[in-house]
């Protein structure tokens, strides 16, 4: 799993990319899409900075609710290359954004040191 530093860097990179896309968006639906993405990643980054972490189960990630941490745990799993969450949000949420940042940080680690990344698999 990627380090906290790598995940924080992933949030920064992803938010920069989203902001660039939002600034160049041409219609209101595209602007709204990028605004939703930005809000999800910004909220996930804030929760991550406060110490929220996900747990890998082998098939999905578990993320405690920020508003009901003692009673609700959300399941985030990948379907067709997209991270989907079990929460009631029904759109892109911060739980899925958190896992997307984990995923991005892991991809960056593999690109920067593919031999070490492969060694972790065995």
HELIX and SHEET records of a PDB file:
HELIX    1   1 UNK A    4  UNK A   24  1                                  21    
HELIX    2   2 UNK A   28  UNK A   49  1                                  22    
HELIX    3   3 UNK A   94  UNK A  112  1                                  19    
HELIX    4   4 UNK A  114  UNK A  120  1                                   7    
SHEET    1   A 4 UNK A  55  UNK A  56  0                                        
SHEET    2   A 4 UNK A  61  UNK A  64 -1                                        
SHEET    3   A 4 UNK A  73  UNK A  79 -1                                        
SHEET    4   A 4 UNK A  82  UNK A  85 -1                                        
END                                                                             
